[in-house]
Amino acid sequence: MVNTDVIRTVVGIIGNVISFGLFMSPVPTFIKIWKAKSVQDFKPDPYVITILNCAMWSFYGMPFVSKNNILVLTINGIGFFIEILYTLIFLVYSTWSKRRKILMFLLGEVIFLVIVVFCTMYLVHSLKQRKLIVGIICIVFNILMYFSPLTVMRQVIRTKSVKYMPFLLSLTNFVNGVVWTTYACLKWDPNVAIPNGLGALSGLAQLILYAVYYRTTNWDEGTPARVSV
């Protein structure tokens, strides 16, 4: 009989691969932005929020916060730099008003991260307490990352168009949530199960919207979506 820990390790490795796919799934979107030299109606929210999410999980994976979490550190470290690259592209091709908002959010994230790291390292000396405190913060930002596409989903419902909701991002978001929820359930870990379970539901909701509004979407550049009567 295969050991549960072995299965969990395999699922965790699969989760790392899928998480990398999640980070890479917006590439077609950014190719469109680069070709158009404009962000058009694409939203920066998911990428800006994911920067902080990856930074927090990378900190959580450090050996002085939690032990035996090197895979958490590596995949989120990679994701951190990928999301920064996406955000830089948004800054280059956005209007000044949008750039200002993005820069303000980034500044707020840097300040928050510095405060968390300082307080954790200098005020909390128990490894167990560090893991608990940083873990709770990671749960909150993981949930925010999964639900950051809500602004895009609202736009889809309003315009009856999925043109600016990337399918690959929604699909990978769903699969990623399912895999990591499975991982957490094999050896119960609520810190992983809760945010990823909600993430799976968020991804499923996006896929349902995509199926509902795909036929009413006009894919021609610069024209509004046709609404069926």
C-alpha positions as CSV (number, residue, x, y, z in Angstrom):
1,M,0.0,0.0,0.0
2,V,1.3,3.4,-0.9
3,N,2.1,5.6,2.1
4,T,-0.1,8.7,2.5
5,D,3.0,10.8,3.0
6,V,4.4,9.7,-0.4
7,I,1.0,10.5,-2.1
8,R,1.0,13.9,-0.4
9,T,4.6,14.6,-1.6
10,V,3.7,13.7,-5.1
11,V,0.5,15.9,-5.0
12,G,2.7,18.7,-3.6
13,I,5.1,18.4,-6.5
14,I,2.2,18.5,-8.9
15,G,1.0,21.5,-7.0
16,N,4.3,23.3,-7.6
17,V,4.2,22.6,-11.3
18,I,0.6,23.8,-11.6
19,S,1.4,26.9,-9.5
20,F,4.2,27.7,-11.9
21,G,1.6,27.3,-14.7
22,L,-0.7,29.7,-12.8
23,F,2.1,32.3,-12.7
24,M,2.8,31.9,-16.4
25,S,-0.8,31.7,-17.6
26,P,-1.2,35.5,-18.1
27,V,1.6,35.5,-20.7
28,P,-0.9,35.7,-23.7
29,T,-2.5,38.7,-22.0
30,F,0.8,40.5,-21.8
31,I,1.7,39.7,-25.4
32,K,-1.6,41.5,-26.4
33,I,-0.7,44.4,-24.2
34,W,2.8,44.6,-25.7
35,K,1.5,44.4,-29.2
36,A,-1.2,47.1,-28.6
37,K,1.2,49.3,-26.5
38,S,-1.7,49.7,-24.1
39,V,-3.2,47.9,-21.2
40,Q,-6.6,48.5,-22.7
41,D,-9.2,47.3,-20.2
42,F,-7.1,44.7,-18.5
43,K,-6.9,45.0,-14.8
44,P,-3.6,45.0,-12.7
45,D,-5.3,44.0,-9.5
46,P,-4.5,40.2,-9.6
47,Y,-0.8,40.8,-10.3
48,V,-0.3,43.6,-7.7
49,I,-2.0,41.5,-5.0
50,T,-0.1,38.4,-6.0
51,I,3.2,40.1,-5.4
52,L,2.5,40.6,-1.7
53,N,1.0,37.1,-1.5
54,C,4.2,35.5,-2.9
55,A,6.4,37.7,-0.7
56,M,4.5,36.5,2.4
57,W,4.6,32.8,1.5
58,S,8.3,33.1,0.6
59,F,8.8,34.6,4.1
60,Y,6.7,31.8,5.6
61,G,8.9,29.2,3.8
62,M,12.1,30.5,5.4
63,P,13.6,28.1,7.9
64,F,13.5,30.7,10.7
65,V,9.7,30.9,10.3
66,S,8.7,27.4,9.5
67,K,10.8,24.2,8.9
68,N,10.7,21.8,5.9
69,N,8.9,24.2,3.6
70,I,11.6,24.7,0.9
71,L,9.1,24.1,-1.9
72,V,6.9,26.8,-0.6
73,L,9.8,29.2,-0.6
74,T,11.1,28.3,-4.1
75,I,7.8,28.4,-6.0
76,N,6.7,31.6,-4.3
77,G,10.1,33.2,-4.8
78,I,9.8,32.5,-8.5
79,G,6.2,33.7,-8.6
80,F,7.3,36.9,-6.8
81,F,9.7,37.9,-9.6
82,I,7.2,36.9,-12.4
83,E,4.5,39.1,-10.9
84,I,6.9,42.0,-10.6
85,L,7.6,41.7,-14.3
86,Y,3.9,41.7,-15.1
87,T,3.3,44.8,-13.0
88,L,6.3,46.6,-14.6
89,I,4.6,46.0,-18.0
90,F,1.4,47.5,-16.7
91,L,3.4,50.5,-15.5
92,V,5.0,51.0,-18.9
93,Y,1.8,50.8,-20.9
94,S,-0.7,52.5,-18.5
95,T,-1.8,56.1,-18.3
96,W,-0.3,58.2,-15.5
97,S,-3.5,58.0,-13.4
98,K,-3.3,54.2,-13.5
99,R,0.4,54.2,-12.8
100,R,-0.1,56.3,-9.7
101,K,-2.6,53.9,-8.3
102,I,-0.3,50.9,-9.0
103,L,2.7,52.7,-7.4
104,M,0.6,53.6,-4.3
105,F,-0.5,50.0,-3.9
106,L,3.1,48.8,-4.3
107,L,4.4,51.3,-1.7
108,G,1.7,50.1,0.7
109,E,2.7,46.5,0.2
110,V,6.4,47.3,0.8
111,I,5.6,49.1,4.0
112,F,3.4,46.3,5.2
113,L,6.0,43.6,4.4
114,V,8.8,45.5,6.2
115,I,6.6,45.9,9.3
116,V,5.6,42.2,9.3
117,V,9.2,41.0,8.9
118,F,10.6,43.4,11.5
119,C,7.9,42.5,14.1
120,T,8.2,38.8,13.4
121,M,12.0,38.6,13.7
122,Y,12.5,41.0,16.6
123,L,9.4,40.7,18.7
124,V,8.5,37.0,18.2
125,H,11.1,34.5,19.3
126,S,9.3,31.2,19.2
127,L,9.3,29.4,15.9
128,K,5.8,28.0,16.6
129,Q,4.5,31.5,17.2
130,R,6.2,32.9,14.1
131,K,4.7,30.1,12.0
132,L,1.2,30.8,13.4
133,I,1.3,34.6,12.9
134,V,2.8,34.5,9.4
135,G,0.6,31.6,8.5
136,I,-2.6,33.5,9.3
137,I,-1.4,36.5,7.3
138,C,-0.6,34.2,4.4
139,I,-4.1,32.8,4.5
140,V,-5.6,36.2,4.3
141,F,-3.5,37.3,1.3
142,N,-4.0,33.9,-0.4
143,I,-7.7,34.5,-0.3
144,L,-7.3,38.0,-1.6
145,M,-5.2,36.7,-4.5
146,Y,-7.8,34.1,-5.4
147,F,-10.6,36.6,-5.3
148,S,-8.8,39.6,-6.8
149,P,-10.4,38.7,-10.2
150,L,-13.8,39.8,-8.8
151,T,-13.3,43.2,-10.4
152,V,-12.9,41.5,-13.7
153,M,-15.9,39.2,-13.1
154,R,-18.0,42.2,-12.4
155,Q,-16.9,43.8,-15.7
156,V,-17.7,40.5,-17.5
157,I,-21.3,40.5,-16.1
158,R,-21.7,44.2,-16.9
159,T,-20.4,44.0,-20.5
160,K,-21.5,40.4,-21.2
161,S,-18.0,39.9,-22.6
162,V,-15.1,37.7,-21.4
163,K,-12.6,39.4,-23.7
164,Y,-10.7,40.8,-20.7
165,M,-10.9,37.7,-18.5
166,P,-8.1,35.4,-19.6
167,F,-9.4,31.8,-19.8
168,L,-6.0,30.2,-19.0
169,L,-5.7,32.2,-15.8
170,S,-9.2,31.2,-14.7
171,L,-8.6,27.5,-15.5
172,T,-5.2,27.3,-13.8
173,N,-6.6,29.2,-10.8
174,F,-9.3,26.5,-10.5
175,V,-7.0,23.5,-11.0
176,N,-4.4,25.0,-8.6
177,G,-7.0,25.4,-5.9
178,V,-8.2,21.8,-6.3
179,V,-4.7,20.3,-6.2
180,W,-3.6,22.2,-3.1
181,T,-6.9,21.5,-1.3
182,T,-6.3,17.8,-2.0
183,Y,-2.8,18.1,-0.7
184,A,-4.1,19.7,2.6
185,C,-6.8,17.1,3.0
186,L,-4.4,14.1,2.8
187,K,-2.8,15.3,6.0
188,W,-5.2,17.9,7.4
189,D,-3.8,21.4,7.3
190,P,-6.5,24.1,7.6
191,N,-4.0,26.8,6.8
192,V,-3.6,25.4,3.3
193,A,-7.1,23.9,2.8
194,I,-9.2,27.0,3.6
195,P,-7.7,29.5,1.2
196,N,-7.2,27.0,-1.6
197,G,-10.7,25.6,-1.2
198,L,-12.1,29.1,-1.6
199,G,-9.7,29.6,-4.5
200,A,-11.1,26.5,-6.3
201,L,-14.6,27.9,-5.9
202,S,-13.4,31.3,-7.2
203,G,-11.9,29.6,-10.3
204,L,-15.0,27.6,-10.9
205,A,-17.1,30.8,-10.8
206,Q,-14.9,32.4,-13.4
207,L,-15.1,29.3,-15.7
208,I,-18.9,29.4,-15.4
209,L,-19.0,33.1,-16.3
210,Y,-16.7,32.3,-19.3
211,A,-19.1,29.6,-20.5
212,V,-22.1,31.8,-20.1
213,Y,-20.7,34.9,-21.8
214,Y,-18.4,33.4,-24.4
215,R,-21.0,33.6,-27.1
216,T,-21.9,37.2,-26.5
217,T,-18.3,38.3,-26.7
218,N,-17.1,40.3,-29.7
219,W,-13.4,39.5,-30.1
220,D,-12.7,42.3,-32.6
221,E,-10.3,44.9,-31.3
222,G,-11.8,48.2,-30.2
223,T,-15.5,47.2,-30.5
224,P,-17.9,46.5,-27.7
225,A,-19.4,43.1,-27.1
226,R,-22.6,42.2,-28.9
227,V,-25.4,41.5,-26.5
228,S,-28.0,38.9,-27.5
229,V,-31.6,39.9,-27.0
